[in-house]
Amino acid sequence: MNNIVVLPLFIPLILGVSLFFIRKHIRLQQWIAALAALATLAASLMLMGQISSEGIQVLHMGGWEAPYGIPLVADMLAAILVAVASIVTFACLLFAFHFIGEERKNYYVYPLMLILLCGVNGSFLTGDIFNLFVFFEVMLLSSYVLLSLGGGRVQLRETVKYIVINIVASSLFVIAIAYLYSITGTLNLAHIAERVAENGQNGLTTTVSLLLLTVFGLKAGLFLFFWLPGSYSAPSAPIAALFAALLTKVGVYVIIRMFTLIFNHQPQITHTIILWLAALTMILGAIGAIAYWRIKQILAYNVVVSVGFILFGVGVATDASLAGSVFYLVHDMIAKALIFILGGAVVFVAGTDRLREISGLIRYRPILGWLFFLSALALAGVPPLSGFIGKFLILQGGVQAEHYIMAAISLLTSLMVLYSVIKIFINSFWGESLLSEGEQKSSARGTLLPGFLLAALVVGLGLGADIFMPYVDQAVEPLVNPRIYIDAVLS
């Protein structure tokens, strides 16, 4: 039964909406939200098992067959990302139980986090480009409120900027959908891909593809990331961790899907542009990461670098590089949530995110310190942690395709990322302790459970890469051969 495809949308949506009616019962909200994330994870793991044994799962909503109906399409890539999104949301919920103030919990934090998860999962699973727009808006509407919670001056300023940027991007998205519909006469992604393959990717189609690249590049933080550092450093730490792990990754996923399924016929134009945008993104993001001395800004710029690195593999578009991009995308969702959670805990303990005002925390918080060190190594791709596998495969694909300059840029920016996060570790945890045990603002105990959970995944994906790689290979098959996806939907 492929009805299981709808569960990762149905569970967080229904339970998220139900939480609006028990606003005053915070503890009950916490339990229901955590159980909703775990139930969504269980459904996604069942979906992965079903895809592994039976192939791509398609659910035609309302019984209308493609291309007339609205399909939900779960290939292995989508199912993996839904599972990882559920894990990340669960970890951020655990973190939020302790690190979001009671006054903010009364303003629907937990239902909004679940609705955001619904929008993210819908973006991964939809097979219709207009419904992709709908799920994007579900995700963005909840993120607007989560970003503004607290009502501080910085939050309100960044919320306005974030809303304006996304309104512009969404308007361009609707325009691109209209042009694509006028060219192909359909909104079904598989049918669009079939029509473009039959008629050829002419100049107008390529122009629309670049418009869509602009839209999703803006949402992912590809090159046009001027909005991201401020918007990701303004909200409370659990919300920032959720944003860093999920929001940009949805934009990255859609770029992967669009430029492997539909717009893969003129790679000398589209993929070359993706390559150079990825290079500029890595360089500018890495410069920002090493230039700043505030924890939140350093971590936000590291989000930008990872977007460029993943899309480097997409631009190369070989089997190895695409496998590396998928593996690294999974790793980065987990690792970004981990390091934002731990970085947020450091800020809570010290009462500031200014590195020059923090020192010697290792004396009182050794577990937090060594967890942060592990996350820093994972983020930089140090073996045997999970980041190394994805980076190695992307670089292998880049070298095989003779993109030596891009490979060199990737290695250089990886070193810059390592420097930026080790700078946080050394300045925050080593040296003379500036605060006594009693002067520290928080015990950071609520960080340990989500921290250990995500750290175990980072280590496990690295050491157990042989176990996970068959799933990655199955996820890459429809990217390399789009006919697999098209036949699954339209047959």
Residue pairs with C-beta under 8 A, 6 or more apart in sequence:
2 50
2 57
2 58
2 59
2 74
3 59
4 43
4 46
4 47
4 50
4 57
5 47
5 57
5 58
5 59
5 72
5 73
5 74
5 125
6 59
6 72
7 40
7 43
7 47
8 40
8 43
8 44
8 47
8 82
8 86
8 121
8 125
9 72
9 118
9 121
9 122
9 125
11 36
11 39
11 40
11 43
12 36
12 37
12 40
12 114
12 115
12 117
12 118
12 121
13 114
13 115
13 118
15 32
15 33
15 35
15 36
15 39
15 114
16 33
16 36
16 110
16 111
16 112
16 113
16 114
16 115
16 117
16 118
17 111
17 115
18 32
18 111
19 29
19 32
19 33
19 108
19 110
19 111
19 114
20 108
20 111
22 28
22 29
23 29
23 106
23 108
24 106
26 102
26 105
26 106
29 105
29 110
29 111
30 93
30 97
30 110
32 110
33 93
33 110
33 111
33 113
33 114
34 90
34 93
34 94
36 114
37 86
37 89
37 90
37 93
37 114
37 117
38 86
38 90
40 82
40 86
40 89
40 117
40 121
41 83
41 86
41 87
41 90
44 79
44 82
44 83
44 86
45 83
47 57
47 74
47 79
47 82
48 76
48 79
48 80
48 83
48 471
50 57
51 57
51 74
51 75
51 76
51 79
51 474
52 76
52 471
52 474
55 488
56 73
56 74
56 75
56 76
56 478
56 484
56 485
56 488
56 489
57 73
57 74
58 66
58 71
58 72
58 73
58 74
58 127
58 488
58 489
59 71
59 72
59 74
60 66
60 69
60 70
60 71
61 69
61 70
61 71
61 72
62 69
62 70
63 69
64 70
66 127
66 188
66 190
66 191
66 489
66 490
67 186
67 188
67 190
67 191
67 490
70 126
70 127
70 128
70 131
71 126
71 127
71 128
71 188
71 190
71 489
72 125
72 126
72 127
73 125
73 126
73 127
73 189
73 190
73 485
73 488
73 489
74 82
74 125
75 475
75 478
75 485
75 488
76 471
76 474
76 475
76 477
77 253
77 256
77 326
77 475
77 476
77 478
77 479
78 124
78 125
80 326
80 330
80 471
80 472
80 475
81 124
81 249
81 253
81 329
81 330
81 333
82 121
82 124
82 125
84 330
84 333
84 334
85 117
85 120
85 121
85 124
85 245
85 246
85 333
86 117
86 121
87 334
87 453
87 454
87 457
88 242
88 245
88 246
88 333
88 334
88 337
88 454
89 113
89 114
89 116
89 117
89 242
89 246
90 453
91 241
91 337
91 338
91 341
91 450
91 453
91 454
92 113
92 238
92 239
92 241
92 242
92 245
92 337
92 341
92 450
93 110
93 113
93 238
94 446
94 449
94 450
94 453
95 237
95 238
95 241
95 341
95 344
95 446
95 447
95 450
96 109
96 110
96 113
96 236
96 238
96 239
97 446
98 445
98 446
98 447
99 236
99 237
99 238
99 344
99 345
99 348
99 442
99 446
99 447
100 109
100 236
100 238
100 239
101 236
104 149
104 150
104 236
107 145
107 149
108 145
109 146
109 149
109 239
112 142
112 145
112 146
113 142
113 146
113 242
115 138
115 141
115 142
116 138
116 139
116 142
116 143
116 146
116 242
116 246
117 246
118 135
118 138
119 135
119 136
119 137
119 138
119 139
119 140
119 141
119 142
120 135
120 139
120 246
120 247
120 250
122 131
122 134
122 135
122 138
122 139
123 132
123 135
123 136
123 139
123 250
123 253
123 254
124 250
124 253
126 132
126 135
127 188
127 189
127 190
127 489
128 187
128 188
128 189
129 177
129 180
129 187
129 188
129 189
129 192
130 177
130 187
132 189
132 254
133 170
133 173
133 174
133 177
136 170
136 173
136 219
136 250
137 170
139 247
139 250
140 166
140 170
143 162
143 243
143 247
144 159
144 162
144 163
146 235
146 239
146 242
146 243
147 155
147 158
147 159
147 162
147 231
147 234
147 235
147 239
147 243
148 155
148 156
148 159
149 155
149 235
149 236
149 239
150 235
150 236
152 234
154 230
154 234
155 234
155 235
157 230
157 234
158 230
158 231
158 234
159 231
159 234
161 227
161 230
161 231
162 227
162 231
165 218
165 227
166 219
168 218
169 215
169 218
169 219
172 211
172 214
172 215
173 212
173 215
175 211
176 208
176 211
176 212
176 215
177 187
179 204
179 208
179 211
180 192
180 208
180 212
181 187
183 195
183 196
183 204
183 205
183 208
184 191
184 192
184 195
184 196
184 199
185 195
186 192
186 195
188 489
188 490
189 257
189 261
189 262
189 489
190 261
190 485
190 486
190 488
190 489
190 490
191 489
191 490
192 262
193 261
193 262
193 482
193 485
193 486
194 486
194 490
196 205
196 262
196 263
196 265
197 265
197 482
200 265
201 209
201 263
201 265
201 266
205 263
206 263
206 266
206 269
206 270
209 258
209 259
209 262
209 263
209 270
210 270
210 273
212 258
212 263
213 255
213 258
213 259
213 270
213 273
213 274
213 277
214 224
216 222
216 251
216 252
216 254
216 255
216 258
217 223
217 224
217 251
217 255
217 277
218 224
218 251
219 247
219 248
219 250
219 251
220 248
220 249
220 250
220 251
220 252
220 255
220 307
220 311
221 228
221 248
221 251
221 281
221 303
221 304
221 307
222 251
222 252
222 255
222 277
222 278
222 281
222 307
222 308
222 311
223 277
223 280
223 281
223 284
225 281
225 284
225 285
225 304
225 307
228 248
228 300
228 303
228 304
229 288
229 297
229 300
229 301
229 304
230 300
231 243
232 240
232 243
232 244
232 296
232 299
232 300
232 303
233 240
233 294
233 296
233 297
233 299
233 300
234 240
235 243
236 344
237 340
237 341
237 343
237 344
237 345
237 347
237 348
238 341
238 344
240 296
240 340
240 344
241 336
241 337
241 340
241 341
241 344
242 337
244 299
244 300
244 303
244 336
244 337
244 340
245 333
245 334
245 336
245 337
245 340
246 333
248 303
248 307
249 329
249 332
249 333
251 307
252 307
252 310
252 311
252 329
253 329
255 274
255 311
255 314
256 314
256 322
256 325
256 326
256 329
256 479
259 270
259 271
259 274
259 314
259 317
260 314
260 317
260 322
260 478
260 479
260 480
260 482
261 478
261 479
261 482
261 485
261 486
262 482
263 270
264 270
264 317
264 482
267 317
271 314
271 315
271 316
271 317
272 315
274 311
274 314
274 315
275 312
275 315
275 316
275 403
275 406
277 308
277 311
278 307
278 308
278 309
278 311
278 312
278 314
278 315
278 406
279 308
279 312
279 405
279 406
279 409
280 308
281 304
281 305
281 307
281 308
281 311
282 305
282 308
282 309
282 312
282 409
282 410
282 413
283 308
283 409
283 413
284 304
285 301
285 302
285 303
285 304
285 305
285 307
285 308
285 413
286 301
286 305
286 412
286 413
286 416
286 417
286 420
287 416
288 297
288 301
288 304
289 298
289 301
289 302
289 305
289 416
289 417
289 420
290 416
290 419
290 420
290 423
292 298
292 301
293 354
293 355
293 356
294 353
294 354
294 355
295 343
295 346
295 347
295 353
295 355
295 424
295 428
296 343
296 347
296 353
298 420
298 421
298 423
298 424
299 339
299 340
299 343
299 424
301 420
302 336
302 339
302 379
302 417
302 420
302 421
303 336
305 413
305 416
305 417
306 328
306 332
306 336
308 413
309 328
309 391
309 394
309 410
309 413
309 414
310 325
310 328
310 329
310 332
310 394
311 325
312 321
312 325
312 394
312 398
312 406
312 410
313 321
313 322
313 324
313 325
313 328
313 393
313 394
313 397
313 398
314 321
314 322
314 325
315 406
316 394
316 397
316 398
316 401
316 403
316 406
318 397
318 400
318 401
319 397
319 476
319 480
320 393
320 394
320 396
320 397
320 400
321 393
321 394
321 396
321 397
321 398
321 401
322 397
322 476
322 479
322 480
323 393
323 397
323 469
323 472
323 473
323 476
324 389
324 390
324 391
324 392
324 393
324 394
324 395
324 396
324 397
325 390
325 394
326 390
326 472
326 475
326 476
326 479
327 386
327 389
327 390
327 393
327 465
327 468
327 469
327 472
328 387
328 389
328 390
328 391
328 393
328 394
329 390
330 386
330 390
330 461
330 472
331 378
331 386
331 387
331 389
331 390
331 458
331 461
332 387
332 390
334 386
334 454
334 457
334 458
334 461
335 375
335 378
335 379
335 386
335 387
335 454
335 458
336 379
337 454
338 371
338 375
338 378
338 451
338 454
338 455
338 458
339 372
339 375
339 376
339 379
339 421
341 447
341 450
341 451
341 454
342 368
342 371
342 372
342 375
342 447
342 451
343 372
343 424
344 447
345 368
345 442
345 444
345 447
345 451
346 353
346 358
346 361
346 368
346 372
346 424
346 428
346 444
347 353
348 441
348 442
348 444
349 361
349 365
349 368
349 440
349 441
349 442
349 443
349 444
350 357
350 358
350 361
350 428
350 435
350 440
350 441
351 440
351 441
352 358
355 423
355 424
355 427
355 428
356 427
357 434
358 427
358 428
358 434
359 427
359 428
359 430
359 431
359 432
359 433
359 434
360 429
360 430
360 431
360 432
360 433
360 434
360 435
361 368
361 369
361 428
361 429
361 433
361 435
362 369
362 429
362 430
363 433
364 433
364 435
364 437
364 440
365 429
365 444
367 448
368 444
368 447
368 448
368 451
369 425
369 428
369 429
371 447
371 448
371 451
371 452
371 455
372 424
372 425
372 428
372 429
373 425
374 385
374 455
374 458
374 459
375 421
375 454
375 455
375 458
376 418
376 421
376 422
376 424
376 425
377 385
377 418
378 385
378 386
378 387
378 458
378 462
379 387
379 417
379 418
379 421
380 387
380 414
380 415
380 417
380 418
380 421
381 387
381 388
381 390
381 391
381 414
382 388
382 418
383 462
384 462
384 463
385 458
385 459
385 461
385 462
386 457
386 458
386 459
386 460
386 461
386 462
386 465
387 458
387 462
388 462
389 461
389 462
389 465
391 410
391 414
394 410
395 407
395 410
395 411
398 404
398 406
398 407
398 410
399 407
461 468
477 484
478 484
478 485
478 488
